[in-house]
Amino acid sequence: MRLLFSGSNETVILDMNRESKVLAVTSTKTNNKRVFTEWKNLFDKGKEEEQERITDSLSDKLFIKAISEAMNKNGYILVNAKC
């Protein structure tokens, strides 16, 4: 799945495979290059295990909603989602 977020003159793309727990991020922090990172980086520090356990049981639609709400707290709005 690919989630595209926009916020404060920046776009962030999260490419992920929930089944194999692979996460790649593209943003200004990665010089707009696709960089693979640990799956746990998707979640709040210190709450990774609990949040992963909760989101593992969610449908793709609800998973996207949960990630979108977390990104909203950091000023990013979901622009596009592809499963």
C-alpha positions as CSV (number, residue, x, y, z in Angstrom):
1,M,0.0,0.0,0.0
2,R,1.1,3.6,-0.6
3,L,0.0,6.5,1.4
4,L,0.8,10.1,0.3
5,F,0.7,12.8,2.9
6,S,1.1,16.6,2.5
7,G,2.0,19.1,5.1
8,S,4.0,22.3,5.6
9,N,5.4,22.4,2.1
10,E,6.4,18.8,2.2
11,T,5.1,15.5,0.9
12,V,5.7,12.2,2.7
13,I,5.1,8.9,1.0
14,L,4.8,5.7,3.0
15,D,5.2,2.5,0.9
16,M,4.4,-0.5,3.0
17,N,3.5,-4.1,3.0
18,R,1.6,-5.0,6.1
19,E,2.0,-8.8,5.5
20,S,5.8,-8.8,5.4
21,K,6.0,-5.6,7.6
22,V,8.2,-3.7,5.1
23,L,8.2,0.1,5.3
24,A,9.8,2.6,2.9
25,V,9.7,6.4,3.4
26,T,10.2,9.1,0.9
27,S,10.4,12.7,2.3
28,T,12.7,15.7,2.5
29,K,14.4,13.9,5.5
30,T,15.4,11.2,3.0
31,N,16.4,13.7,0.3
32,N,13.2,12.6,-1.5
33,K,14.7,9.1,-2.0
34,R,12.9,5.9,-1.0
35,V,14.5,4.6,2.1
36,F,13.6,1.4,3.8
37,T,13.2,1.6,7.5
38,E,12.1,-0.6,10.4
39,W,8.4,-1.4,10.6
40,K,8.4,-0.2,14.3
41,N,9.2,3.3,13.1
42,L,5.6,3.6,11.9
43,F,4.5,3.7,15.5
44,D,5.0,6.0,18.5
45,K,8.3,5.4,20.4
46,G,7.8,3.3,23.4
47,K,4.4,2.1,22.2
48,E,5.5,0.1,19.2
49,E,4.5,-3.3,20.4
50,E,1.1,-2.3,21.6
51,Q,0.2,-0.2,18.6
52,E,1.5,-2.9,16.2
53,R,-0.6,-5.6,18.0
54,I,-3.7,-3.3,17.7
55,T,-3.2,-2.4,14.0
56,D,-2.4,-5.9,13.0
57,S,-6.1,-6.8,13.5
58,L,-7.4,-3.8,11.5
59,S,-8.7,-3.9,7.9
60,D,-6.7,-1.9,5.4
61,K,-9.3,0.8,5.6
62,L,-9.1,1.1,9.3
63,F,-5.3,0.8,9.3
64,I,-5.1,3.7,6.9
65,K,-7.5,5.7,9.1
66,A,-5.3,5.1,12.1
67,I,-2.1,6.1,10.3
68,S,-3.8,9.1,8.9
69,E,-5.0,10.3,12.3
70,A,-1.5,9.9,13.7
71,M,0.0,11.8,10.8
72,N,-2.6,14.6,11.3
73,K,-1.3,15.2,14.8
74,N,2.0,16.0,13.1
75,G,0.4,18.4,10.6
76,Y,0.1,16.0,7.6
77,I,-3.1,15.4,5.7
78,L,-3.7,12.2,3.7
79,V,-3.8,13.1,0.0
80,N,-4.0,9.7,-1.6
81,A,-4.1,6.0,-0.5
82,K,-3.6,3.0,-2.8
83,C,-3.9,-0.5,-1.5
